[in-house]
Amino acid sequence: MSIDRVSTAQQSAYMLNQINQASTALTTTNDQIASGKVATTYAGFGNQTQTLQATISASARNDAYTTATTLATTQADLQDTQLTSLSSLATQLQTAVSSAVANNDPSTLMTQVSSIFDQATAILNSKDANGNYIYGGGKDDTAPVTVSSLSGLMGLSSASDAFANGNNLKSVQVADGQSITYGVTASSVGTGLLQEIQNIANFDAGSSGNFSGTTTLTDAQNTFLTGEISSTGTVANALNNATAQNGYAYTALQNASAQQTSMSTLYSGFISNIQDTNMATAATQLSLNQTALQAALQVTSTLNQLTLLNYLPAATTTG
């Protein structure tokens, strides 16, 4: 007679399945702790997969908006500095004309006018960090102001002919369905100033001019320059308004940037709640999985060692 094991093949298969499940659960928890992620594939997130994918996509778009907005903010800030300088040049021109009239002495006027022209054209032909003309209006590789000297400006029928820029204003998308225009063109902010410079230079070159050659204004010169005080003041005011408008765009870009930062934090937190491992929970689960695996192994080992001999009464000896 043979002494068979108590456990059956079905029981052994069941316990082996329990060991496999406990081992898989333990491996999964170990991976979660090691990687810091609940799963390494979308399938591992179950019914939260679609939400996670949508949030990651939205976060990526927000990151792209942030990069573009940062570049636009930097350029708008640069424009603010340059437009402020351009506005200051217009004020300097008005002051130079006013001083010539007030002091009845135009002898230094054209020196100041020439200097203002050089500074203004340098600003209007400035480039960004990528070598593109800031005020090109879409013609990034073409200098928006085509004249490089005061004599060149005087040779034009109108100061507007000095500009070769396009009319496209720069804008940036800062969020889904939301854009901010922040660009200006050289002609929109520079035509008035160059026109006044041209007017003064042409008058100086005419029969009633030659400001540099006299220390006393003629009646014709006084009349002309008195009219220019008002005209240059109008130009200065227009440039002040352009500077303020650019300031509004700069503020809007800063607000958009702040909103993007807030959204980035929100998206990161939402993704983390789904994707990242809760270490405290995972550590507890790891301990439970280890216990479950150990228990399954012990039960299986015990079953495999049991035979009918374990249930037979012990033999007794008689004297």
ChimeraX attribute file (.defattr): number of C-alpha atoms within 10 A of each C-alpha:
attribute: neighborCount
match mode: 1-to-1
recipient: residues
	/A:1	3
	/A:2	5
	/A:3	8
	/A:4	11
	/A:5	14
	/A:6	16
	/A:7	16
	/A:8	12
	/A:9	9
	/A:10	9
	/A:11	14
	/A:12	16
	/A:13	12
	/A:14	13
	/A:15	18
	/A:16	15
	/A:17	13
	/A:18	18
	/A:19	21
	/A:20	14
	/A:21	16
	/A:22	22
	/A:23	18
	/A:24	14
	/A:25	19
	/A:26	21
	/A:27	15
	/A:28	17
	/A:29	25
	/A:30	17
	/A:31	16
	/A:32	21
	/A:33	19
	/A:34	11
	/A:35	13
	/A:36	16
	/A:37	18
	/A:38	22
	/A:39	19
	/A:40	13
	/A:41	9
	/A:42	15
	/A:43	10
	/A:44	12
	/A:45	16
	/A:46	9
	/A:47	10
	/A:48	13
	/A:49	16
	/A:50	12
	/A:51	14
	/A:52	20
	/A:53	13
	/A:54	12
	/A:55	17
	/A:56	16
	/A:57	13
	/A:58	16
	/A:59	20
	/A:60	14
	/A:61	14
	/A:62	21
	/A:63	16
	/A:64	16
	/A:65	19
	/A:66	22
	/A:67	13
	/A:68	16
	/A:69	24
	/A:70	18
	/A:71	12
	/A:72	25
	/A:73	21
	/A:74	15
	/A:75	18
	/A:76	24
	/A:77	19
	/A:78	15
	/A:79	23
	/A:80	20
	/A:81	14
	/A:82	17
	/A:83	26
	/A:84	17
	/A:85	17
	/A:86	25
	/A:87	25
	/A:88	16
	/A:89	21
	/A:90	29
	/A:91	20
	/A:92	18
	/A:93	27
	/A:94	23
	/A:95	15
	/A:96	20
	/A:97	28
	/A:98	19
	/A:99	16
	/A:100	23
	/A:101	20
	/A:102	12
	/A:103	12
	/A:104	16
	/A:105	19
	/A:106	28
	/A:107	16
	/A:108	15
	/A:109	19
	/A:110	19
	/A:111	12
	/A:112	13
	/A:113	21
	/A:114	16
	/A:115	13
	/A:116	21
	/A:117	20
	/A:118	13
	/A:119	13
	/A:120	22
	/A:121	21
	/A:122	13
	/A:123	19
	/A:124	24
	/A:125	18
	/A:126	18
	/A:127	17
	/A:128	13
	/A:129	8
	/A:130	8
	/A:131	10
	/A:132	17
	/A:133	23
	/A:134	29
	/A:135	33
	/A:136	30
	/A:137	22
	/A:138	18
	/A:139	17
	/A:140	18
	/A:141	13
	/A:142	17
	/A:143	22
	/A:144	25
	/A:145	24
	/A:146	16
	/A:147	18
	/A:148	13
	/A:149	12
	/A:150	18
	/A:151	13
	/A:152	12
	/A:153	24
	/A:154	20
	/A:155	13
	/A:156	13
	/A:157	10
	/A:158	14
	/A:159	22
	/A:160	17
	/A:161	14
	/A:162	22
	/A:163	20
	/A:164	17
	/A:165	23
	/A:166	17
	/A:167	16
	/A:168	14
	/A:169	14
	/A:170	17
	/A:171	15
	/A:172	19
	/A:173	17
	/A:174	26
	/A:175	18
	/A:176	10
	/A:177	6
	/A:178	9
	/A:179	14
	/A:180	18
	/A:181	17
	/A:182	23
	/A:183	21
	/A:184	22
	/A:185	22
	/A:186	25
	/A:187	25
	/A:188	16
	/A:189	22
	/A:190	26
	/A:191	19
	/A:192	21
	/A:193	27
	/A:194	24
	/A:195	20
	/A:196	20
	/A:197	24
	/A:198	24
	/A:199	18
	/A:200	22
	/A:201	22
	/A:202	17
	/A:203	17
	/A:204	17
	/A:205	13
	/A:206	10
	/A:207	8
	/A:208	13
	/A:209	20
	/A:210	16
	/A:211	24
	/A:212	14
	/A:213	10
	/A:214	14
	/A:215	14
	/A:216	16
	/A:217	19
	/A:218	16
	/A:219	10
	/A:220	11
	/A:221	21
	/A:222	19
	/A:223	12
	/A:224	18
	/A:225	24
	/A:226	16
	/A:227	12
	/A:228	20
	/A:229	18
	/A:230	14
	/A:231	16
	/A:232	25
	/A:233	17
	/A:234	17
	/A:235	24
	/A:236	23
	/A:237	14
	/A:238	17
	/A:239	26
	/A:240	20
	/A:241	15
	/A:242	19
	/A:243	22
	/A:244	15
	/A:245	15
	/A:246	21
	/A:247	19
	/A:248	14
	/A:249	22
	/A:250	24
	/A:251	15
	/A:252	17
	/A:253	25
	/A:254	17
	/A:255	13
	/A:256	23
	/A:257	21
	/A:258	13
	/A:259	16
	/A:260	22
	/A:261	15
	/A:262	12
	/A:263	16
	/A:264	18
	/A:265	13
	/A:266	14
	/A:267	20
	/A:268	15
	/A:269	13
	/A:270	16
	/A:271	18
	/A:272	15
	/A:273	13
	/A:274	17
	/A:275	21
	/A:276	17
	/A:277	20
	/A:278	16
	/A:279	15
	/A:280	10
	/A:281	10
	/A:282	18
	/A:283	15
	/A:284	11
	/A:285	16
	/A:286	20
	/A:287	13
	/A:288	15
	/A:289	22
	/A:290	16
	/A:291	14
	/A:292	19
	/A:293	21
	/A:294	15
	/A:295	15
	/A:296	21
	/A:297	17
	/A:298	13
	/A:299	15
	/A:300	20
	/A:301	13
	/A:302	11
	/A:303	17
	/A:304	15
	/A:305	12
	/A:306	14
	/A:307	14
	/A:308	12
	/A:309	12
	/A:310	11
	/A:311	9
	/A:312	8
	/A:313	7
	/A:314	8
	/A:315	5
	/A:316	5
	/A:317	5
	/A:318	3
	/A:319	2
